[in-house]
Amino acid sequence: MDRGSIIDGRKIHSGDVVLGLKSNGLHTNGYSLAREILFRKMRLKVTSRLPGSAKTVGQELLHVHKNYQLLLGKIPSGMIKGLAHITGGGLVDNLPRILPGNCDAVIETKNWRVPRIFQLLEKNGKIDPQEMYQVFNMGIGMVAVVSERDAERAMLMLKAKRIGQIVSGNARVRLKF
């Protein structure tokens, strides 16, 4: 690959837009904690229906991880300044890996609907919201950072939501609830 084409976050700067691509479940996030809550605290079985859902616990836990490559492959070269796969560590630990040292990402958690499974885990596990965003993907499986001028086009192409903004800072994620 041409080194100039690598998406490594170096071109990210204050004023850029953070886009979130929807996850289809837990992906690879927080299975130990999810099992603790679902099986021990809630006393559910693999075959139990999740409260408020047509799915069983087993169906929810065995969702195949979503592949974002097909969507990302359609984006013109240079449009995406940074990409973060939201796996273990959630938004709080994964997004800083692509941020330059002088930028923070401000994430507006109300800009997307958090899937039912995460709401259930938070409520029944009595987990602090900050910790939820550090353990789980909370419905955002991939983050793309683009310039303001490319945001609308990228949102359409990626089927993404605008979930935040890049501001001056120290390579941290600031969650706004």
Secondary structure, 3 states (H helix, E strand, C coil): CCHHHCCCCCCCCCCCEEEEEECCCCCCCCHHHHHHHHHHHCCCCCCCECCCCCCEHHHHHCCCCCCCHHHHCCCCCCCEEEEEECCCCHHHHHHHHHCCCCEEEEEEHHHCCCCHHHHHHHHHHCCCHHHHHHHCCCCEEEEEEECHHHHHHHHHHHCCEEEEEEEECCCCEEEEC
